[in-house]
Amino acid sequence: MNHLNNEFDADAGDVAEVTLDRAANVLLMDSSNYDNYKQGRKYRYYGGYATKSPVRLAVPKHGHWHVVVDLGGGPGQVRASTRLLSGASV
């Protein structure tokens, strides 16, 4: 599956802020769910289809996280940047 991935360590209460150049799926997931995503298996995530930028996703608990951006199999390309905001609010 064609996608962008940005990974980071974060604490509960941190916010992943994603800036997009077009509408896309923006998914926040832990490492095991990211592995499932890459293998085409069922996975759980926070976020979804975003039509406005920036997108802010709250990190639910301390750990290693992935922000995935994809077009859901649709045509074209997407550019995205991600930054972690420590202790920010959504």
N, C-alpha and C positions, 0 to 999 in steps of 0.2 A: 504494500500500500504506500502510495506517495504521500509524504507528510513532512512537516517541520517538527523538530523536537528540541526543547530546551529543558535541561534538568538542573536541579538545585536542591540544596538542603534548606529547610525552612522550619519555623516554629508555628504553633497555633497562633492565630491572630495576624500573621503576615499576609500580604496580598500580592498575588501575581498579577501584574498589569501588562496586558498584551495590546500592542498597537498594530492594526491591520490596514492594508491598502485596499481591501475589498471584503465582502461578506465571506465568512468561512466558519467551520466548526472549530471551537476553541475548547479543549478538553484538559482538565487537570486530573492527573491520576498518579497513584503510587507505582513503584517499580514492578510489582507482580501484575497489576492490571495493564501496565504498559507492555509487558511481555505478552500477555494475552492478546492485546490489541494488535501487536505485530504478527502474531501467529494466526490471526483471524478467529480467535475464540471469543467467548463472552467476556466482557470487561465492564467495570464500573468507573464512573468519572463524575466530576463536577463541571458544570458549564453546559455547552451546547452550541447551537447555531447562533452566530453573532452577526448582526446587521449594522451595528454601530461600533465605533472605535473611540477610545480605548475600552477594552473589556477588563473588568476587575474580578478576580476570583479569590475568595478567602481560602486560605490554607486551613483545613480543619484540625490538623494535629501535627506534632513534630515528626519530621522524617525526611526522606529523600523523595522528591516529587518531579514529575514530568509535565510540561505544558506542551500539548500536541496541537498543531494547527493543520487542518486538511480541508479539502473541498468536497469530501464525501464521494469521491469518484467522479466528480464533475470536471469539465474541461477547464484548462487555463492554469494559471499559477497564482500564488499568493505570496506576498512579502509580509513578514511580521517581525516585530521585535518584542522581547519580553524583559521586564525588570521586576525585581523583588522589592516590595515596599515593606520594611520591617515595622510591625505594630500598627499598620494603617487600617483604616476601616473601609469597607466596601461601600 
